[in-house]
Amino acid sequence: MALKLLVLYGSYRSDRAGIRLARFLVEAFTAQGAEAELVDAKALGLPMLDRMYKEHPAGEAPEVLETLARKIRGADGFVLVAGEYNWGVQPGLKNLTDHFLEEWFWRPAAIASYSAGRLGGARANLAWHGTLSEMGMVVISSTLTVGAITASLDEEGRPTGEGGAALARAFPRFADDLAWWAEAARRQREHRAPPY
């Protein structure tokens, strides 16, 4: 059975360079046989967090949250496309994740970060590790960092130049790591219910 992966993207900027990396990841995971779906916070029109999904009375959450909660619960794993803003995490992506909690539990997460500079969002990448662990996910050890994002991927998400070639070389290990953990977690959930 194909793995169900959600690729989470949270930039609200008008000139969103990170969407290139999100597109690349959806295409690359799909080419490997996964069911990869882009979850674009801006396209969904997610509001700034007021109430978490679970804080709404049953059946009364906004439809966008109900739909997204179902997708999260049905996923085998997650890939965060993490932009770096002033050495920190992207507010739109953080807002997306904070709307939920238990829905994330007992599945792996992978981080693919990017920036306009040469460090490829490494500081945001690191910051996400603790956050995702606190939210009940296992963060895989493989990671992707894409610097000079607009020189590394074209608008459709196809690798270009040296940065794109480096991304294409790094992706298979990243994908294999996520698949191993996603398959292990799925088998364990089928074998034994999570303890809480």
MDAnalysis code that builds the backbone (N, CA, C; Angstrom):
import MDAnalysis as mda
import numpy as np

u = mda.Universe.empty(588, n_residues=196, atom_resindex=np.repeat(np.arange(196), 3), trajectory=True)
u.add_TopologyAttr("name", ["N", "CA", "C"] * 196)
u.add_TopologyAttr("resid", np.arange(1, 197))
u.add_TopologyAttr("resname", ["MET", "ALA", "LEU", "LYS", "LEU", "LEU", "VAL", "LEU", "TYR", "GLY", "SER", "TYR", "ARG", "SER", "ASP", "ARG", "ALA", "GLY", "ILE", "ARG", "LEU", "ALA", "ARG", "PHE", "LEU", "VAL", "GLU", "ALA", "PHE", "THR", "ALA", "GLN", "GLY", "ALA", "GLU", "ALA", "GLU", "LEU", "VAL", "ASP", "ALA", "LYS", "ALA", "LEU", "GLY", "LEU", "PRO", "MET", "LEU", "ASP", "ARG", "MET", "TYR", "LYS", "GLU", "HIS", "PRO", "ALA", "GLY", "GLU", "ALA", "PRO", "GLU", "VAL", "LEU", "GLU", "THR", "LEU", "ALA", "ARG", "LYS", "ILE", "ARG", "GLY", "ALA", "ASP", "GLY", "PHE", "VAL", "LEU", "VAL", "ALA", "GLY", "GLU", "TYR", "ASN", "TRP", "GLY", "VAL", "GLN", "PRO", "GLY", "LEU", "LYS", "ASN", "LEU", "THR", "ASP", "HIS", "PHE", "LEU", "GLU", "GLU", "TRP", "PHE", "TRP", "ARG", "PRO", "ALA", "ALA", "ILE", "ALA", "SER", "TYR", "SER", "ALA", "GLY", "ARG", "LEU", "GLY", "GLY", "ALA", "ARG", "ALA", "ASN", "LEU", "ALA", "TRP", "HIS", "GLY", "THR", "LEU", "SER", "GLU", "MET", "GLY", "MET", "VAL", "VAL", "ILE", "SER", "SER", "THR", "LEU", "THR", "VAL", "GLY", "ALA", "ILE", "THR", "ALA", "SER", "LEU", "ASP", "GLU", "GLU", "GLY", "ARG", "PRO", "THR", "GLY", "GLU", "GLY", "GLY", "ALA", "ALA", "LEU", "ALA", "ARG", "ALA", "PHE", "PRO", "ARG", "PHE", "ALA", "ASP", "ASP", "LEU", "ALA", "TRP", "TRP", "ALA", "GLU", "ALA", "ALA", "ARG", "ARG", "GLN", "ARG", "GLU", "HIS", "ARG", "ALA", "PRO", "PRO", "TYR"])
u.atoms.positions = np.array([
    [0.846, -1.183, 0.000],
    [0.000, 0.000, 0.000],
    [0.890, 1.245, 0.000],
    [0.576, 2.199, -0.858],
    [1.375, 3.413, -0.995],
    [1.328, 4.241, 0.281],
    [2.461, 4.845, 0.606],
    [2.506, 5.745, 1.745],
    [1.742, 7.021, 1.422],
    [1.019, 7.524, 2.402],
    [0.317, 8.795, 2.263],
    [1.122, 9.858, 2.998],
    [1.645, 10.805, 2.228],
    [2.491, 11.855, 2.782],
    [1.868, 13.217, 2.535],
    [1.927, 14.062, 3.546],
    [1.503, 15.447, 3.393],
    [2.742, 16.323, 3.369],
    [2.852, 17.147, 2.345],
    [3.935, 18.119, 2.221],
    [3.351, 19.456, 2.660],
    [3.808, 19.954, 3.789],
    [3.233, 21.137, 4.423],
    [4.044, 22.378, 4.089],
    [3.362, 23.401, 3.587],
    [4.026, 24.640, 3.170],
    [3.264, 25.822, 3.734],
    [3.981, 26.813, 4.272],
    [3.296, 27.874, 4.988],
    [3.651, 29.300, 4.644],
    [4.265, 29.559, 3.505],
    [4.579, 30.945, 3.160],
    [3.330, 31.681, 2.676],
    [3.142, 32.888, 3.180],
    [2.046, 33.763, 2.751],
    [2.561, 34.918, 1.892],
    [3.826, 34.936, 1.566],
    [4.406, 36.043, 0.809],
    [3.910, 36.030, -0.630],
    [3.943, 37.191, -1.277],
    [3.464, 37.270, -2.660],
    [4.441, 36.612, -3.632],
    [5.728, 36.699, -3.371],
    [6.738, 36.060, -4.227],
    [7.306, 34.862, -3.473],
    [6.563, 33.770, -3.470],
    [6.906, 32.602, -2.662],
    [7.901, 31.706, -3.384],
    [9.152, 31.760, -2.969],
    [10.173, 30.936, -3.610],
    [10.116, 29.488, -3.121],
    [9.705, 29.274, -1.887],
    [9.689, 27.926, -1.327],
    [8.690, 26.990, -1.966],
    [7.706, 27.537, -2.673],
    [6.737, 26.678, -3.358],
    [7.458, 25.797, -4.382],
    [8.602, 26.253, -4.859],
    [9.400, 25.451, -5.790],
    [9.853, 24.149, -5.123],
    [10.322, 24.262, -3.891],
    [10.759, 23.081, -3.154],
    [9.568, 22.180, -2.828],
    [8.439, 22.771, -2.467],
    [7.237, 21.978, -2.195],
    [6.827, 21.194, -3.438],
    [6.853, 21.839, -4.588],
    [6.494, 21.155, -5.841],
    [7.474, 20.022, -6.157],
    [8.768, 20.310, -5.967],
    [9.774, 19.274, -6.194],
    [9.489, 18.052, -5.323],
    [9.211, 18.272, -4.047],
    [9.001, 17.160, -3.122],
    [7.755, 16.346, -3.481],
    [6.672, 17.017, -3.811],
    [5.457, 16.293, -4.198],
    [5.746, 15.423, -5.414],
    [6.398, 15.988, -6.416],
    [6.709, 15.231, -7.634],
    [7.671, 14.076, -7.353],
    [8.701, 14.333, -6.563],
    [9.708, 13.309, -6.300],
    [9.138, 12.157, -5.479],
    [8.335, 12.454, -4.467],
    [7.719, 11.377, -3.683],
    [6.702, 10.604, -4.529],
    [5.949, 11.313, -5.348],
    [4.976, 10.652, -6.219],
    [5.681, 9.712, -7.193],
    [6.815, 10.148, -7.728],
    [7.583, 9.316, -8.656],
    [8.076, 8.036, -7.986],
    [8.238, 8.072, -6.675],
    [8.657, 6.882, -5.927],
    [7.477, 5.996, -5.531],
    [6.259, 6.406, -5.866],
    [5.096, 5.587, -5.572],
    [4.279, 6.018, -4.372],
    [4.658, 7.096, -3.716],
    [3.885, 7.591, -2.582],
    [2.692, 8.412, -3.070],
    [1.699, 8.532, -2.220],
    [0.596, 9.462, -2.458],
    [0.952, 10.741, -1.713],
    [1.597, 11.656, -2.405],
    [2.063, 12.899, -1.793],
    [1.118, 14.033, -2.154],
    [0.699, 14.768, -1.146],
    [-0.239, 15.878, -1.352],
    [0.312, 17.141, -0.724],
    [0.240, 18.236, -1.462],
    [0.654, 19.532, -0.947],
    [-0.454, 20.129, -0.088],
    [-0.087, 20.564, 1.108],
    [-0.988, 21.312, 1.984],
    [-0.396, 22.716, 2.068],
    [-1.016, 23.650, 1.384],
    [-0.537, 25.028, 1.264],
    [-1.417, 25.923, 2.139],
    [-0.854, 26.386, 3.242],
    [-1.629, 27.170, 4.209],
    [-2.258, 28.404, 3.572],
    [-1.532, 29.077, 2.694],
    [-2.072, 30.279, 2.057],
    [-3.248, 29.928, 1.153],
    [-3.105, 28.867, 0.367],
    [-4.188, 28.454, -0.532],
    [-5.427, 28.036, 0.257],
    [-5.221, 27.432, 1.428],
    [-6.353, 27.024, 2.268],
    [-7.009, 28.208, 2.965],
    [-6.276, 29.305, 3.083],
    [-6.804, 30.472, 3.783],
    [-6.915, 30.254, 5.280],
    [-5.960, 29.513, 5.847],
    [-6.013, 29.261, 7.290],
    [-5.953, 30.575, 8.061],
    [-6.834, 30.729, 9.039],
    [-6.780, 31.943, 9.859],
    [-5.640, 31.856, 10.859],
    [-5.271, 32.982, 11.431],
    [-4.329, 32.946, 12.545],
    [-4.992, 32.188, 13.689],
    [-4.199, 31.454, 14.424],
    [-4.719, 30.587, 15.470],
    [-5.470, 31.375, 16.542],
    [-6.727, 31.023, 16.713],
    [-7.541, 31.502, 17.820],
    [-7.889, 30.298, 18.691],
    [-8.549, 29.319, 18.066],
    [-8.844, 28.059, 18.735],
    [-8.231, 26.921, 17.955],
    [-7.611, 25.999, 18.688],
    [-7.125, 24.780, 18.045],
    [-8.328, 23.981, 17.564],
    [-8.091, 23.093, 16.626],
    [-9.158, 22.237, 16.105],
    [-9.903, 21.552, 17.243],
    [-9.178, 21.009, 18.199],
    [-9.806, 20.250, 19.288],
    [-10.594, 21.136, 20.250],
    [-10.404, 22.432, 20.198],
    [-11.110, 23.338, 21.102],
    [-12.488, 23.744, 20.576],
    [-12.782, 23.385, 19.357],
    [-14.111, 23.619, 18.806],
    [-15.043, 22.500, 19.269],
    [-16.295, 22.793, 19.546],
    [-17.243, 21.704, 19.841],
    [-17.286, 20.730, 18.664],
    [-17.496, 19.461, 18.971],
    [-17.513, 18.425, 17.926],
    [-18.459, 18.816, 16.793],
    [-17.943, 18.776, 15.573],
    [-18.734, 19.089, 14.396],
    [-18.892, 20.570, 14.106],
    [-18.273, 21.449, 14.903],
    [-18.443, 22.891, 14.716],
    [-17.177, 23.618, 14.282],
    [-16.099, 22.876, 14.050],
    [-14.874, 23.526, 13.569],
    [-15.093, 23.992, 12.137],
    [-14.417, 25.068, 11.721],
    [-14.522, 25.481, 10.325],
    [-14.180, 24.312, 9.393],
    [-14.834, 24.262, 8.246],
    [-14.656, 23.131, 7.326],
    [-13.201, 22.935, 6.933],
    [-12.439, 24.025, 6.768],
    [-11.034, 23.891, 6.391],
    [-10.274, 23.106, 7.456],
    [-10.606, 23.297, 8.725],
    [-9.943, 22.555, 9.791],
    [-10.418, 21.108, 9.847],
    [-11.712, 20.880, 9.636],
    [-12.234, 19.501, 9.616],
    [-11.555, 18.695, 8.513],
    [-11.470, 19.287, 7.331],
    [-10.859, 18.600, 6.194],
    [-9.391, 18.321, 6.460],
    [-8.684, 19.312, 6.973],
    [-7.263, 19.148, 7.230],
    [-7.017, 18.144, 8.348],
    [-7.852, 18.135, 9.364],
    [-7.704, 17.150, 10.454],
    [-7.829, 15.733, 9.907],
    [-8.783, 15.498, 9.002],
    [-8.944, 14.168, 8.397],
    [-7.688, 13.777, 7.602],
    [-7.149, 14.728, 6.856],
    [-5.955, 14.436, 6.070],
    [-4.763, 14.116, 6.968],
    [-4.610, 14.873, 8.028],
    [-3.489, 14.644, 8.945],
    [-3.620, 13.275, 9.602],
    [-4.812, 12.954, 10.104],
    [-5.020, 11.649, 10.747],
    [-4.810, 10.496, 9.775],
    [-5.076, 10.708, 8.500],
    [-4.936, 9.654, 7.505],
    [-3.547, 9.521, 6.909],
    [-2.648, 10.439, 7.245],
    [-1.307, 10.428, 6.655],
    [-0.383, 9.463, 7.400],
    [0.583, 8.939, 6.656],
    [1.622, 8.094, 7.245],
    [2.828, 8.903, 7.683],
    [2.995, 10.082, 7.136],
    [4.134, 10.917, 7.480],
    [3.969, 12.310, 6.909],
    [4.860, 13.188, 7.370],
    [4.767, 14.600, 7.011],
    [6.130, 15.121, 6.574],
    [6.104, 16.059, 5.626],
    [7.315, 16.759, 5.206],
    [7.040, 18.245, 5.358],
    [7.822, 18.901, 6.179],
    [7.676, 20.342, 6.357],
    [8.639, 21.058, 5.431],
    [8.128, 21.953, 4.630],
    [8.937, 22.792, 3.758],
    [9.128, 24.100, 4.513],
    [10.293, 24.217, 5.132],
    [10.515, 25.245, 6.153],
    [11.393, 26.375, 5.655],
    [10.781, 27.523, 5.447],
    [11.544, 28.719, 5.139],
    [12.136, 29.283, 6.410],
    [13.218, 30.027, 6.258],
    [13.863, 30.649, 7.418],
    [13.650, 32.155, 7.362],
    [13.054, 32.680, 8.412],
    [12.820, 34.120, 8.526],
    [13.616, 34.637, 9.713],
    [14.641, 35.434, 9.447],
    [15.430, 36.047, 10.514],
    [15.904, 35.028, 11.551],
    [16.484, 33.957, 11.073],
    [17.038, 32.869, 11.887],
    [15.950, 32.045, 12.570],
    [14.704, 32.239, 12.219],
    [13.634, 31.525, 12.901],
    [12.699, 30.829, 11.935],
    [11.620, 30.299, 12.518],
    [10.650, 29.547, 11.720],
    [9.672, 30.485, 11.031],
    [9.136, 30.000, 9.966],
    [8.173, 30.741, 9.162],
    [6.828, 30.792, 9.914],
    [6.261, 31.963, 10.136],
    [5.032, 32.051, 10.928],
    [3.832, 31.334, 10.322],
    [3.698, 31.318, 9.008],
    [2.556, 30.644, 8.388],
    [2.583, 29.140, 8.591],
    [3.780, 28.555, 8.525],
    [3.915, 27.111, 8.732],
    [3.690, 26.766, 10.201],
    [4.195, 27.578, 11.078],
    [3.977, 27.355, 12.519],
    [2.491, 27.468, 12.841],
    [1.823, 28.440, 12.254],
    [0.383, 28.603, 12.451],
    [-0.381, 27.371, 11.975],
    [0.023, 26.826, 10.822],
    [-0.628, 25.626, 10.299],
    [-0.495, 24.472, 11.295],
    [0.715, 24.232, 11.771],
    [0.923, 23.095, 12.674],
    [0.222, 23.304, 14.007],
    [0.178, 24.528, 14.504],
    [-0.380, 24.778, 15.835],
    [-1.890, 24.611, 15.920],
    [-2.576, 24.566, 14.807],
    [-4.024, 24.343, 14.842],
    [-4.370, 22.929, 15.314],
    [-3.382, 22.034, 15.315],
    [-3.632, 20.628, 15.639],
    [-2.625, 20.155, 16.668],
    [-2.936, 19.039, 17.330],
    [-1.960, 18.427, 18.229],
    [-2.040, 16.906, 18.133],
    [-3.035, 16.306, 18.751],
    [-3.127, 14.841, 18.758],
    [-3.172, 14.251, 17.355],
    [-3.659, 15.010, 16.402],
    [-3.734, 14.529, 15.020],
    [-2.345, 14.170, 14.477],
    [-1.302, 14.815, 14.976],
    [0.060, 14.570, 14.496],
    [0.712, 13.331, 15.120],
    [0.198, 12.872, 16.234],
    [0.886, 11.869, 17.044],
    [1.220, 10.596, 16.283],
    [2.350, 9.973, 16.670],
    [2.739, 8.619, 16.273],
    [3.065, 8.469, 14.793],
    [3.522, 9.545, 14.161],
    [3.969, 9.484, 12.770],
    [5.260, 10.281, 12.626],
    [6.062, 9.959, 11.621],
    [7.314, 10.678, 11.422],
    [7.136, 11.976, 10.636],
    [8.070, 12.859, 10.880],
    [8.130, 14.113, 10.143],
    [9.539, 14.293, 9.593],
    [9.620, 14.864, 8.418],
    [10.893, 15.196, 7.785],
    [10.906, 16.689, 7.513],
    [12.093, 17.270, 7.524],
    [12.213, 18.712, 7.331],
    [13.078, 18.998, 6.112],
    [12.531, 19.781, 5.200],
    [13.264, 20.275, 4.040],
    [13.228, 21.795, 4.129],
    [14.369, 22.401, 4.383],
    [14.390, 23.849, 4.579],
    [15.039, 24.544, 3.391],
    [14.791, 25.838, 3.320],
    [15.316, 26.622, 2.198],
    [15.514, 28.064, 2.628],
    [16.321, 28.762, 1.882],
    [16.482, 30.206, 2.054],
    [17.090, 30.779, 0.779],
    [17.109, 32.081, 0.714],
    [17.745, 32.748, -0.417],
    [19.260, 32.686, -0.278],
    [19.731, 32.546, 0.945],
    [21.169, 32.513, 1.209],
    [21.763, 31.124, 1.116],
    [23.040, 31.046, 1.399],
    [23.769, 29.794, 1.194],
    [23.534, 28.744, 2.272],
    [22.989, 29.106, 3.437],
    [22.815, 28.135, 4.515],
    [21.541, 27.298, 4.374],
    [20.690, 27.621, 3.437],
    [19.548, 26.773, 3.125],
    [18.531, 26.612, 4.237],
    [18.395, 27.627, 5.064],
    [17.396, 27.539, 6.125],
    [17.792, 26.627, 7.269],
    [19.080, 26.379, 7.446],
    [19.549, 25.416, 8.451],
    [19.100, 25.776, 9.867],
    [19.034, 27.055, 10.191],
    [18.645, 27.440, 11.552],
    [17.165, 27.160, 11.791],
    [16.310, 27.424, 10.812],
    [14.896, 27.084, 10.945],
    [14.723, 25.573, 10.993],
    [15.508, 24.868, 10.196],
    [15.469, 23.415, 10.171],
    [15.712, 22.873, 11.574],
    [16.740, 23.371, 12.223],
    [17.071, 22.937, 13.577],
    [15.968, 23.301, 14.569],
    [15.413, 24.490, 14.446],
    [14.363, 24.936, 15.369],
    [13.124, 24.045, 15.299],
    [12.831, 23.523, 14.114],
    [11.647, 22.670, 13.962],
    [11.778, 21.337, 14.679],
    [12.986, 20.833, 14.865],
    [13.161, 19.522, 15.491],
    [12.483, 19.439, 16.853],
    [12.776, 20.375, 17.726],
    [12.178, 20.360, 19.061],
    [10.677, 20.563, 19.024],
    [10.218, 21.442, 18.165],
    [8.781, 21.721, 18.058],
    [8.011, 20.485, 17.613],
    [8.491, 19.828, 16.585],
    [7.790, 18.651, 16.065],
    [7.824, 17.491, 17.057],
    [8.934, 17.344, 17.756],
    [9.011, 16.305, 18.787],
    [7.997, 16.569, 19.884],
    [7.873, 17.805, 20.300],
    [6.892, 18.164, 21.323],
    [5.478, 17.905, 20.850],
    [5.260, 17.978, 19.541],
    [3.932, 17.753, 18.980],
    [3.672, 16.278, 18.688],
    [4.520, 15.382, 19.179],
    [4.260, 13.957, 19.103],
    [4.741, 13.255, 17.861],
    [5.612, 13.897, 17.092],
    [6.150, 13.275, 15.891],
    [7.579, 12.815, 16.129],
    [8.001, 11.805, 15.378],
    [9.397, 11.388, 15.346],
    [10.025, 12.121, 14.170],
    [11.059, 12.908, 14.447],
    [11.722, 13.667, 13.386],
    [12.870, 12.812, 12.843],
    [12.831, 12.530, 11.555],
    [13.873, 11.683, 10.974],
    [15.210, 12.415, 10.959],
    [16.284, 11.628, 10.912],
    [17.614, 12.237, 10.975],
    [18.039, 12.865, 9.651],
    [17.571, 12.333, 8.539],
    [17.917, 12.927, 7.244],
    [17.189, 14.248, 7.082],
    [17.853, 15.168, 6.421],
    [17.253, 16.479, 6.202],
    [17.707, 17.017, 4.850],
    [16.956, 17.963, 4.340],
    [17.349, 18.653, 3.113],
    [17.472, 20.136, 3.427],
    [18.522, 20.757, 2.925],
    [18.667, 22.211, 3.026],
    [18.983, 22.723, 1.621],
    [18.184, 23.671, 1.172],
    [18.342, 24.201, -0.182],
    [18.631, 25.694, -0.089],
    [19.875, 26.045, -0.372],
    [20.259, 27.450, -0.409],
    [20.089, 28.003, -1.804],
    [20.094, 29.311, -1.892],
    [19.910, 29.986, -3.184],
    [18.742, 29.341, -3.918],
    [17.587, 29.328, -3.262],
    [16.428, 28.563, -3.719],
    [16.045, 28.854, -5.173],
    [16.081, 30.107, -5.588],
    [15.652, 30.425, -6.953],
    [16.688, 30.009, -8.001],
    [17.927, 29.770, -7.580],
    [18.942, 29.275, -8.502],
    [19.008, 27.748, -8.490],
    [18.388, 27.125, -7.487],
    [18.450, 25.670, -7.341],
    [17.243, 24.949, -7.914],
    [16.127, 25.666, -8.024],
    [14.888, 25.085, -8.550],
    [14.191, 26.109, -9.426],
    [13.675, 25.663, -10.573],
    [12.909, 26.603, -11.392],
    [11.490, 26.735, -10.829],
    [10.663, 27.531, -11.467],
    [9.331, 27.816, -10.927],
    [8.439, 26.584, -10.823],
    [8.696, 25.573, -11.631],
    [7.910, 24.333, -11.578],
    [8.479, 23.340, -10.574],
    [9.620, 23.673, -9.960],
    [10.225, 22.786, -8.985],
    [11.229, 21.814, -9.573],
    [11.721, 22.091, -10.770],
    [12.730, 21.230, -11.379],
    [14.121, 21.708, -10.956],
    [14.994, 20.779, -10.554],
    [16.344, 21.164, -10.140],
    [17.119, 21.846, -11.254],
    [17.870, 22.888, -10.883],
    [18.728, 23.616, -11.817],
    [20.059, 23.901, -11.137],
    [21.081, 23.990, -11.924],
    [22.390, 24.370, -11.411],
    [22.958, 23.389, -10.391],
    [24.039, 23.824, -9.734],
    [24.719, 22.977, -8.753],
    [23.833, 22.675, -7.553],
    [23.086, 23.678, -7.095],
    [22.206, 23.472, -5.947],
    [21.119, 22.452, -6.245],
    [20.562, 22.521, -7.435],
    [19.549, 21.554, -7.833],
    [20.113, 20.150, -7.954],
    [21.337, 20.056, -8.473],
    [21.981, 18.745, -8.591],
    [22.243, 18.157, -7.214],
    [22.648, 18.998, -6.262],
    [22.887, 18.527, -4.893],
    [21.582, 18.047, -4.255],
    [20.500, 18.761, -4.495],
    [19.194, 18.357, -3.973],
    [18.777, 17.015, -4.555],
    [18.930, 16.848, -5.856],
    [18.556, 15.590, -6.511],
    [19.368, 14.419, -5.963],
    [20.639, 14.655, -5.634],
    [21.476, 13.591, -5.061],
    [21.061, 13.263, -3.628],
    [20.653, 14.265, -2.861],
    [20.316, 14.064, -1.448],
    [18.918, 13.492, -1.247],
    [18.028, 13.699, -2.197],
    [16.637, 13.299, -2.004],
    [16.433, 11.807, -1.743],
    [17.063, 10.889, -2.486],
    [16.769, 9.462, -2.259],
    [16.991, 9.004, -0.820],
    [18.064, 9.428, -0.192],
    [18.298, 9.026, 1.206],
    [17.227, 9.622, 2.116],
    [16.912, 10.875, 1.899],
    [15.861, 11.563, 2.664],
    [14.543, 10.803, 2.539],
    [14.181, 10.444, 1.317],
    [12.925, 9.729, 1.062],
    [12.945, 8.336, 1.685],
    [14.067, 7.631, 1.573],
    [14.166, 6.290, 2.147],
    [14.055, 6.324, 3.666],
    [14.670, 7.317, 4.284],
    [14.603, 7.469, 5.741],
    [13.156, 7.694, 6.175],
    [12.475, 8.609, 5.513],
    [11.081, 8.881, 5.865],
    [10.214, 7.649, 5.622],
    [10.417, 6.968, 4.507],
    [9.614, 5.784, 4.201],
    [9.820, 4.695, 5.252],
    [11.041, 4.484, 5.697],
    [11.317, 3.452, 6.705],
    [10.521, 3.737, 7.980],
    [10.600, 4.973, 8.455],
    [9.893, 5.335, 9.691],
    [8.379, 5.327, 9.493],
    [7.917, 5.782, 8.345],
    [6.473, 5.800, 8.086],
    [5.912, 4.388, 8.038],
    [6.639, 3.479, 7.382],
    [6.191, 2.088, 7.313],
    [6.219, 1.433, 8.690],
    [7.277, 1.700, 9.448],
    [7.384, 1.136, 10.803],
    [6.255, 1.640, 11.694],
    [5.978, 2.927, 11.633],
    [4.914, 3.494, 12.467],
    [3.543, 2.966, 12.051],
    [3.317, 2.813, 10.758],
    [2.033, 2.294, 10.291],
    [1.830, 0.858, 10.777],
    [2.869, 0.018, 10.656],
    [2.752, -1.359, 11.135],
    [2.504, -1.405, 12.642],
    [3.176, -0.547, 13.377],
    [3.005, -0.542, 14.835],
    [1.598, -0.084, 15.218],
    [1.067, 0.923, 14.534],
    [-0.295, 1.370, 14.830],
    [-1.309, 0.265, 14.525],
    [-1.037, -0.530, 13.475],
    [-1.924, -1.637, 13.134],
    [-1.827, -2.772, 14.153],
    [-0.638, -2.935, 14.711],
    [-0.364, -4.015, 15.660],
    [-0.848, -3.675, 17.074],
    [-0.669, -2.415, 17.443],
    [-0.980, -2.002, 18.812],
    [-1.458, -0.565, 18.819],
    [-2.550, -0.306, 19.480],
    [-3.058, 1.064, 19.563],
    [-2.074, 1.940, 20.322],
    [-1.923, 3.182, 19.924],
    [-1.040, 4.096, 20.673],
    [-1.488, 4.189, 22.140],
    [-0.550, 4.392, 23.048],
    [-0.900, 4.384, 24.476],
    [-1.779, 5.551, 24.929],
    [-1.831, 6.612, 24.134],
    [-2.730, 7.733, 24.450],
    [-2.997, 8.535, 23.209],
])
